[in-house]
């Protein structure tokens, strides 16, 4: 099944000429949603008017009516008390029932809770006014607690009156909000409807401008990257990530192919250079640094000592009686011993130390920022590990260690000579031991 092209893909697939011809037509199409919005806005205005006429207006009239009925209840109660006729209170009951019925109309509306609060206040007021008025009619105006009962009746009346007025206020507020919304929506359509043509013209112009900027950006990018390639300043991790299938897209594709070929050649050259560098500084048999690299490291550490005053120690190591191994077992076994010995040193030095083959069966360890005590400790650790190791074919072997720590007067040659003298003393003293030059 053929995959449907999205609008962006469709845009990128057009030629440069078609992109500019597409802009006015596309701008016209994009104005169409405004007409849809206007249609639904008018429909919303119509629904709002119907809601006002069918719901809010009747609720407002009912809220006003409740306030009038409350005044009638108060007047009827006052008349009953004045005439001392209990039966006249029944008229107030009728008005109260009308208020209850009116409050029921607020159920399932936004004012249901306010109506319930007003209903509770109404029941409390009716109960209180009934009891107080009957006491006054039966006992006269001078019975005990008449002032307290009267104050309570007035307070209940005020509470009920406030609840009904609050309900009326909220309805009035919603009506005002609805009217304002209707006014704003209508005003929006009336004011902006006349600018549809100008919106279309502006949108079309904007699209043309965007297309122009897009094309100019692509051309400028192609020109800039082409200049970098011409100068030789190529970022091989960079590609022209510009999506375009027009004439510019073909140019971009060709440039990326060219960069890929350059990248491949560069990687091959870099790999060959790295391999040559490794061959230059690495001992091929043991895989550790060779003498060239060790000299470079020592020179670097001595320069750091001159500038920062840091310490540096070297350990010169010789495998004891190694010539006997070659004479007895042959050079292949000797090479195997050298590999295993180098592996022991690499596994037991610190991350900051350097190990290399100095020549023949001699190895060197360079310990930056390490004093004599630290170097002696490391050498003793290595000596013990060598002594415990079981070498292929020959079994146990030992090694002698000469330690030297640089001083302010030392250069490369003097430092190495000191370590060599210490190593010579270790071998002369019976081998398998660590000797420090400062202890000679």
C-alpha positions as CSV (number, residue, x, y, z in Angstrom):
1,X,0.0,0.0,0.0
2,X,1.4,3.4,-1.0
3,X,2.2,5.7,1.9
4,X,0.3,9.0,1.9
5,X,2.6,12.0,1.6
6,X,2.1,14.6,4.3
7,X,1.8,18.4,3.4
8,X,5.4,19.1,4.4
9,X,6.7,16.3,2.2
10,X,4.5,17.6,-0.6
11,X,6.0,21.1,-0.1
12,X,9.5,19.8,-0.2
13,X,8.8,17.8,-3.4
14,X,7.7,20.8,-5.4
15,X,10.1,22.7,-7.7
16,X,11.1,26.2,-6.8
17,X,8.6,27.7,-9.3
18,X,5.7,25.7,-8.0
19,X,6.4,26.7,-4.4
20,X,5.9,30.3,-5.3
21,X,2.8,29.6,-7.3
22,X,1.4,27.5,-4.4
23,X,1.7,30.3,-1.9
24,X,-1.4,32.4,-2.9
25,X,-3.6,29.4,-3.3
26,X,-2.5,28.0,0.0
27,X,-3.2,31.3,1.7
28,X,-6.7,31.4,0.3
29,X,-7.4,27.9,1.6
30,X,-6.1,28.8,5.1
31,X,-8.7,31.6,5.3
32,X,-11.5,29.2,5.0
33,X,-11.4,28.1,8.7
34,X,-12.3,31.7,9.6
35,X,-15.6,31.3,7.9
36,X,-16.2,28.0,9.8
37,X,-15.4,29.9,13.0
38,X,-17.9,32.6,12.2
39,X,-20.6,30.0,11.5
40,X,-20.1,28.2,14.8
41,X,-19.8,31.5,16.6
42,X,-23.2,32.6,15.3
43,X,-24.6,29.3,16.3
44,X,-23.2,29.7,19.8
45,X,-24.7,33.2,20.0
46,X,-28.1,31.8,19.1
47,X,-27.8,29.1,21.7
48,X,-26.8,31.6,24.3
49,X,-29.8,33.8,23.5
50,X,-32.1,30.8,23.7
51,X,-30.6,29.8,27.1
52,X,-31.1,33.3,28.4
53,X,-34.8,33.3,27.3
54,X,-35.6,29.8,28.5
55,X,-33.5,29.5,31.7
56,X,-31.9,32.6,33.1
57,X,-34.7,35.1,32.6
58,X,-37.3,32.8,34.3
59,X,-34.9,32.1,37.2
60,X,-34.3,35.8,37.6
61,X,-38.1,36.5,37.8
62,X,-38.5,33.7,40.3
63,X,-35.7,35.1,42.5
64,X,-37.4,38.6,42.5
65,X,-40.7,36.9,43.3
66,X,-39.2,35.1,46.3
67,X,-38.1,38.4,47.8
68,X,-41.6,39.8,47.4
69,X,-43.2,36.7,49.0
70,X,-40.8,37.0,52.0
71,X,-42.1,40.5,52.5
72,X,-45.7,39.3,52.4
73,X,-44.8,36.6,55.0
74,X,-43.5,39.3,57.3
75,X,-46.5,41.5,56.7
76,X,-49.0,38.7,57.3
77,X,-47.2,37.7,60.6
78,X,-47.2,41.3,61.8
79,X,-50.9,41.6,61.0
80,X,-51.7,38.3,62.8
81,X,-49.8,39.5,65.9
82,X,-51.5,42.9,65.8
83,X,-55.0,41.4,65.4
84,X,-54.2,38.5,67.7
85,X,-55.5,36.1,65.1
86,X,-53.6,32.9,64.9
87,X,-55.5,31.8,61.8
88,X,-53.9,34.7,59.8
89,X,-50.6,33.0,60.1
90,X,-51.9,30.4,57.6
91,X,-51.7,33.0,54.9
92,X,-47.9,33.3,55.6
93,X,-47.7,29.6,55.3
94,X,-49.1,29.7,51.8
95,X,-46.5,32.3,50.8
96,X,-43.7,30.2,52.4
97,X,-45.0,27.2,50.4
98,X,-44.8,29.2,47.2
99,X,-41.2,30.1,48.0
100,X,-40.4,26.4,48.5
101,X,-41.9,25.6,45.1
102,X,-39.9,28.4,43.5
103,X,-36.7,27.2,45.1
104,X,-37.4,23.7,43.7
105,X,-37.1,25.2,40.2
106,X,-33.4,25.8,40.9
107,X,-32.7,22.1,41.3
108,X,-30.3,20.7,38.6
109,X,-29.0,24.2,37.9
110,X,-25.8,26.0,38.8
111,X,-27.7,27.6,41.7
112,X,-28.9,24.3,43.3
113,X,-26.6,24.7,46.4
114,X,-27.7,28.4,46.9
115,X,-31.3,27.4,46.6
116,X,-30.8,24.6,49.2
117,X,-29.2,27.1,51.6
118,X,-32.1,29.5,51.1
119,X,-34.6,26.6,51.7
120,X,-32.9,25.7,55.0
121,X,-33.0,29.3,56.1
122,X,-36.7,29.5,55.1
123,X,-37.6,26.5,57.2
124,X,-35.8,27.9,60.2
125,X,-37.4,31.3,59.8
126,X,-40.9,29.8,59.4
127,X,-40.5,27.7,62.5
128,X,-39.2,30.5,64.6
129,X,-41.7,33.1,63.5
130,X,-44.6,30.7,64.1
131,X,-43.5,29.9,67.6
132,X,-42.8,33.6,68.5
133,X,-46.1,34.9,67.0
134,X,-48.2,32.3,68.8
135,X,-46.5,33.1,72.1
136,X,-47.2,36.8,71.6
137,X,-50.8,36.2,70.6
138,X,-51.5,33.8,73.5
139,X,-49.5,35.6,76.2
140,X,-49.4,39.2,75.2
141,X,-46.4,41.4,74.6
142,X,-45.0,41.0,78.1
143,X,-44.2,37.4,78.4
144,X,-40.7,36.2,79.5
145,X,-37.9,36.1,76.8
146,X,-40.0,38.1,74.3
147,X,-37.1,40.3,73.5
148,X,-34.8,37.4,73.0
149,X,-37.3,35.6,70.8
150,X,-37.9,38.7,68.7
151,X,-34.2,39.2,68.1
152,X,-33.8,35.6,67.0
153,X,-36.8,35.9,64.6
154,X,-35.3,39.1,63.1
155,X,-31.9,37.4,62.7
156,X,-33.5,34.4,61.0
157,X,-35.4,36.8,58.7
158,X,-32.2,38.7,57.8
159,X,-30.4,35.3,57.1
160,X,-33.2,34.3,54.8
161,X,-33.4,37.7,53.1
162,X,-29.7,37.6,52.5
163,X,-29.8,34.1,51.0
164,X,-32.6,35.1,48.6
165,X,-30.9,38.3,47.6
166,X,-27.6,36.4,47.1
167,X,-29.4,34.0,44.8
168,X,-30.9,36.9,42.9
169,X,-27.4,38.6,42.7
170,X,-25.7,35.5,41.3
171,X,-28.4,35.1,38.6
172,X,-28.1,38.8,37.7
173,X,-24.3,38.4,37.5
174,X,-24.5,35.4,35.2
175,X,-27.0,37.3,33.0
176,X,-24.6,40.2,32.8
177,X,-21.7,37.8,31.9
178,X,-23.8,36.2,29.2
179,X,-24.8,39.5,27.8
180,X,-21.2,40.7,27.7
181,X,-20.2,37.5,26.1
182,X,-22.9,37.8,23.4
183,X,-21.8,41.4,22.9
184,X,-18.1,40.5,22.6
185,X,-18.7,37.6,20.2
186,X,-21.1,39.7,18.0
187,X,-18.7,42.6,18.1
188,X,-15.8,40.3,17.1
189,X,-17.6,39.0,14.1
190,X,-18.8,42.4,13.0
191,X,-15.5,44.1,13.4
192,X,-13.3,41.4,12.0
193,X,-15.5,40.1,9.2
194,X,-14.6,43.2,7.1
195,X,-10.9,42.2,7.3
196,X,-11.1,38.7,5.8
197,X,-9.7,39.9,2.5
198,X,-6.9,41.7,4.3
199,X,-6.2,38.5,6.4
200,X,-6.0,36.5,3.2
201,X,-3.7,39.0,1.5
202,X,-1.4,39.1,4.6
203,X,-1.3,35.3,4.9
204,X,-0.5,34.9,1.2
205,X,2.3,37.5,1.5
206,X,3.6,35.8,4.6
207,X,3.7,32.4,2.9
208,X,5.6,33.9,-0.1
209,X,8.0,35.5,2.4
210,X,8.5,32.2,4.3
211,X,9.2,30.3,1.0
212,X,11.7,33.0,0.0
213,X,13.4,32.8,3.4
214,X,13.5,29.0,3.2
215,X,15.1,29.0,-0.3
216,X,17.6,31.7,0.7
217,X,18.6,29.8,3.8
218,X,19.2,26.6,1.8
219,X,21.2,28.5,-0.8
220,X,23.3,30.3,1.8
221,X,24.0,27.0,3.7
222,X,25.1,25.3,0.5
223,X,27.4,28.1,-0.4
224,X,28.9,28.3,3.1
225,X,29.5,24.6,3.3
226,X,30.9,24.5,-0.2
227,X,33.4,27.2,0.8
228,X,34.5,25.2,3.9
229,X,35.1,22.2,1.7
230,X,37.1,24.3,-0.7
231,X,39.2,25.6,2.2
232,X,39.6,22.1,3.6
233,X,37.9,22.9,6.9
234,X,35.4,20.1,6.9
235,X,33.5,18.9,9.9
236,X,33.1,15.2,9.2
237,X,30.4,14.8,11.8
238,X,28.3,17.5,10.0
239,X,25.9,16.8,7.2
240,X,23.5,19.1,5.4
241,X,20.3,18.2,7.2
242,X,18.0,20.1,4.9
243,X,14.9,18.2,3.7
244,X,14.3,19.2,0.1
245,X,13.5,17.2,-3.0
246,X,13.7,20.1,-5.5
247,X,16.7,21.3,-7.5
248,X,18.4,22.4,-4.2
249,X,17.8,19.0,-2.7
250,X,19.8,17.3,-5.5
251,X,22.7,19.7,-4.8
252,X,22.5,19.0,-1.1
253,X,22.5,15.2,-1.7
254,X,25.6,15.5,-3.9
255,X,27.4,17.5,-1.2
256,X,26.6,15.0,1.5
257,X,27.8,12.1,-0.7
258,X,31.1,14.0,-1.2
259,X,31.4,14.6,2.5
260,X,30.8,10.9,3.2
261,X,33.6,9.9,0.9
262,X,35.9,12.5,2.5
263,X,34.9,11.2,5.9
264,X,35.7,7.6,5.0
265,X,39.1,8.6,3.6
266,X,39.8,10.6,6.7
267,X,38.9,7.7,9.0
268,X,41.2,5.4,7.1
269,X,44.0,7.9,7.3
270,X,43.4,8.5,11.0
271,X,43.3,4.8,11.8
272,X,46.6,4.3,9.9
273,X,48.2,7.3,11.7
274,X,47.0,5.9,15.1
275,X,48.4,2.5,14.2
276,X,51.8,4.0,13.2
277,X,51.8,6.0,16.5
278,X,51.2,2.9,18.5
279,X,53.9,1.0,16.7
280,X,56.2,3.9,17.3
281,X,55.7,4.0,21.1
282,X,54.7,0.4,21.9
283,X,56.9,-2.6,22.4
284,X,55.6,-5.2,19.9
285,X,56.4,-8.2,22.0
286,X,55.0,-7.2,25.4
287,X,52.5,-4.5,24.4
288,X,53.8,-2.0,27.0
289,X,55.5,1.3,26.1
290,X,58.9,1.2,24.5
291,X,62.0,3.2,25.3
292,X,61.1,6.1,23.1
293,X,57.8,6.6,24.9
294,X,59.4,6.2,28.3
295,X,62.0,8.9,27.5
296,X,59.2,11.2,26.5
297,X,57.2,10.6,29.7
298,X,60.3,11.2,31.9
299,X,61.1,14.4,30.1
300,X,57.5,15.6,30.6
301,X,57.5,14.7,34.3
302,X,60.8,16.5,34.9
303,X,59.5,19.6,33.2
304,X,56.4,19.4,35.5
305,X,58.7,19.2,38.5
306,X,60.6,22.3,37.4
307,X,57.3,24.3,37.0
308,X,55.2,23.0,39.9
309,X,57.8,21.3,42.2
310,X,56.1,17.9,42.0
311,X,58.0,14.7,42.7
312,X,58.6,11.8,40.3
313,X,60.1,8.4,40.8
314,X,61.2,5.6,38.4
315,X,61.7,1.9,39.1
316,X,64.1,0.0,36.9
317,X,63.5,-3.8,36.9
318,X,65.5,-6.7,35.7
319,X,64.4,-10.3,35.5
320,X,66.9,-12.4,37.5
321,X,68.9,-15.0,35.5
322,X,66.8,-14.4,32.3
323,X,69.8,-15.4,30.0
324,X,69.6,-18.9,31.6
325,X,66.0,-19.2,30.5
326,X,67.0,-18.5,26.9
327,X,70.0,-20.8,27.0
328,X,68.0,-23.6,28.6
329,X,64.5,-23.4,27.1
330,X,65.0,-21.3,24.0
331,X,64.0,-17.8,22.9
332,X,60.3,-18.7,22.4
333,X,60.0,-19.5,26.1
334,X,62.0,-16.4,26.9
335,X,59.5,-14.3,24.9
336,X,56.6,-15.9,26.8
337,X,58.3,-15.1,30.1
338,X,58.7,-11.4,29.0
339,X,55.0,-11.2,28.1
340,X,53.9,-12.7,31.4
341,X,56.2,-10.5,33.3
342,X,54.9,-7.4,31.5
343,X,51.3,-8.5,32.3
344,X,52.2,-8.8,36.0
345,X,53.6,-5.2,36.1
346,X,50.5,-3.8,34.2
347,X,48.1,-5.5,36.5
348,X,49.7,-4.3,39.8
349,X,50.7,-0.7,39.1
350,X,48.4,2.3,39.8
351,X,46.3,4.0,37.1
352,X,48.7,7.0,37.2
353,X,51.8,4.9,36.7
354,X,53.5,4.1,33.3
355,X,55.1,0.8,32.5
356,X,57.5,0.1,29.6
357,X,60.2,-2.2,28.3
358,X,63.5,-0.6,28.7
359,X,65.5,-3.2,26.8
360,X,66.0,-6.9,26.8
361,X,64.8,-8.3,30.1
362,X,64.7,-4.8,31.7
363,X,61.5,-2.9,32.4
364,X,60.8,0.5,33.8
365,X,57.9,2.0,35.8
366,X,57.4,5.8,36.0
367,X,55.4,7.0,39.0
368,X,54.4,10.7,38.7
369,X,53.9,12.7,41.9
370,X,55.4,9.8,44.0
371,X,58.1,10.2,46.6
372,X,60.7,7.7,47.6
373,X,58.5,6.0,50.2
374,X,55.7,5.5,47.7
375,X,58.0,4.2,45.0
376,X,59.7,1.7,47.4
377,X,56.2,0.5,48.5
378,X,55.1,-0.1,44.9
379,X,58.4,-1.9,44.0
380,X,58.1,-4.2,47.0
381,X,54.5,-5.0,46.0
382,X,55.6,-5.8,42.5
383,X,58.6,-7.9,43.7
384,X,56.3,-10.0,45.9
385,X,53.8,-10.6,43.0
386,X,56.6,-11.6,40.6
387,X,58.0,-14.0,43.2
388,X,54.6,-15.7,43.8
389,X,53.7,-16.0,40.1
390,X,54.1,-19.4,38.3
391,X,55.6,-18.7,34.9
392,X,55.0,-21.0,31.9
393,X,57.5,-23.8,31.6
394,X,60.1,-22.3,34.0
395,X,57.9,-22.0,37.1
396,X,59.0,-19.5,39.7
397,X,61.1,-16.5,38.8
398,X,62.3,-13.4,40.7
399,X,63.3,-9.8,39.7
400,X,65.5,-7.1,41.1
401,X,64.4,-3.5,41.5
402,X,66.3,-0.2,41.5
403,X,64.4,2.9,42.7
404,X,65.4,6.5,42.1
405,X,63.5,9.7,43.0
406,X,64.2,12.9,41.1
407,X,65.9,15.9,42.7
408,X,66.2,19.5,41.6
409,X,69.6,18.7,40.1
410,X,68.5,15.6,38.1
411,X,68.0,15.4,34.4
412,X,66.8,12.4,32.3
413,X,70.2,10.8,32.1
414,X,71.1,11.3,35.8
415,X,67.8,10.0,37.0
416,X,68.1,6.9,34.9
417,X,71.7,6.4,35.9
418,X,70.7,6.5,39.6
419,X,68.0,3.9,39.1
420,X,70.5,1.7,37.1
421,X,73.0,2.0,39.9
422,X,70.4,1.0,42.5
423,X,69.4,-2.0,40.2
424,X,73.0,-3.0,39.9
425,X,73.4,-3.0,43.7
426,X,70.2,-5.1,44.0
427,X,71.6,-7.7,41.6
428,X,75.0,-7.6,43.2
429,X,73.5,-8.1,46.7
430,X,71.8,-11.4,45.7
431,X,68.9,-10.3,43.5
432,X,65.1,-10.5,44.3
433,X,65.2,-7.3,46.3
434,X,64.5,-3.6,46.1
435,X,67.3,-1.1,46.4
436,X,66.8,2.7,46.5
437,X,69.6,5.0,45.1
438,X,69.4,7.2,48.2
439,X,70.2,4.3,50.4
440,X,73.4,3.3,48.6
